[in-house]
Amino acid sequence: MKEITFESALKDLEIIIKDLENGNIPLEEAITKYTDAMNLVKLCQEKLDNATSKVNKILGENGEINDFEIEEQEG
């Protein structure tokens, strides 16, 4: 099975939301779409968390991967 991208999941989620907001679908289909939406939200959150983790790592001068910390300047 092909892995779904963040962008594709977000697009699918937007379509489901529009369908649910429309309100012209049977209850059983609405429940299925809601469940699908929740799964897509979870997938998107996992992908965002993974991306955040990667962005927060940088290579140090010695080649080690270190946590990136932002130093706030007062002033």
C-alpha positions in Angstrom: 0.0 0.0 0.0 1.3 3.4 -1.0 2.0 5.8 1.9 -0.2 8.8 1.9 1.5 12.2 2.0 0.7 15.0 4.4 -0.6 17.1 1.5 -2.9 14.3 0.2 -4.2 13.6 3.7 -5.0 17.3 4.2 -6.8 17.5 0.9 -8.8 14.4 1.7 -9.6 15.9 5.1 -10.8 19.1 3.5 -13.2 17.2 1.2 -14.6 15.2 4.1 -15.2 18.4 6.1 -17.0 20.0 3.2 -19.2 16.9 2.9 -20.0 16.9 6.6 -20.7 20.6 6.7 -23.1 20.2 3.7 -25.3 18.0 5.9 -26.9 16.2 3.0 -25.5 12.7 3.6 -27.1 9.8 5.4 -26.2 9.3 9.1 -24.2 6.1 8.5 -22.1 7.7 5.8 -21.5 10.8 8.0 -20.3 8.5 10.8 -17.9 6.7 8.4 -16.7 10.1 7.0 -16.2 11.4 10.6 -14.1 8.3 11.4 -12.1 8.7 8.3 -11.5 12.3 9.1 -10.3 11.5 12.6 -7.8 9.0 11.2 -6.6 11.6 8.7 -6.2 14.1 11.6 -4.1 11.6 13.5 -2.0 10.9 10.4 -1.4 14.6 9.8 -0.4 15.2 13.4 2.0 12.3 13.3 3.6 13.6 10.1 3.8 17.2 11.6 5.4 15.8 14.8 7.9 13.9 12.8 8.8 16.9 10.6 9.1 19.1 13.7 11.5 16.6 15.3 13.6 16.6 12.1 13.7 20.4 11.9 14.7 20.6 15.5 17.9 18.7 14.8 20.9 20.2 13.2 24.4 19.0 12.6 26.9 20.3 15.0 30.4 21.4 14.0 31.7 18.0 14.9 29.2 16.2 12.8 26.9 15.1 15.6 23.2 15.7 15.5 22.2 18.1 18.3 18.9 19.5 19.4 18.4 22.9 18.0 17.6 25.6 20.6 16.5 29.1 19.8 18.2 31.7 22.0 16.0 34.7 22.6 17.6 38.1 22.7 16.4 40.6 25.2 16.1 44.0 24.1 
